[in-house]
């Protein structure tokens, strides 16, 4: 076997491995990316709801402060009532107190509504936080191994890239460039024939071409798929078959 044929055979093996390594890297990144996106979605929701809850708490405090100050006013009115001398004065203070009691009731109703709203938001935040925790747990379970796998795959890729450039250096350079340009278009740059058909595109080679490449170790191109092609002798039958 010529050294170029040997190099091409090695390149084909490494490039096929490299392709599957890169596909696995892409898959591993997609898995990790999807989990991280889900987590971010939950986090954004939680932040939004906590802001809403903060606004509600501010309104609750204001309402409580109002109730306190109106209750104090009511005390003053009671004192005024005790000091009032005429019926007119007493009636006026009574109206004032009625008004205040009504205002206090309204504010207290409002506080109840705010409490209910706050409870609902707190429940939602709890649910979201629970879901976030669950996804985070899943991510942690997957993240470590996925990252380790990713690092391993990146190492594999680097090793394969180094290996292929070492092989490329030993090759006839125009041949290597041709291999690269065919590989870029077809996904693989080289094929073989054992019985006169191209193993990549399964088209029959012209008999003269097949005879020529079977006779001597030369590299040609498949007329159908353009891949570099050389003759591979039939595999000897194995003990198992
Ligand atoms: Zn072909």
Boltz pocket constraint, residues with backbone or C-beta under 6 A from the ligand:
constraints:
  - pocket:
      binder: B
      contacts: [[A, 191], [A, 198], [A, 199], [A, 200], [A, 201], [A, 202], [A, 203], [A, 222], [A, 223], [A, 224], [A, 225], [A, 226], [A, 227]]
      max_distance: 6.0
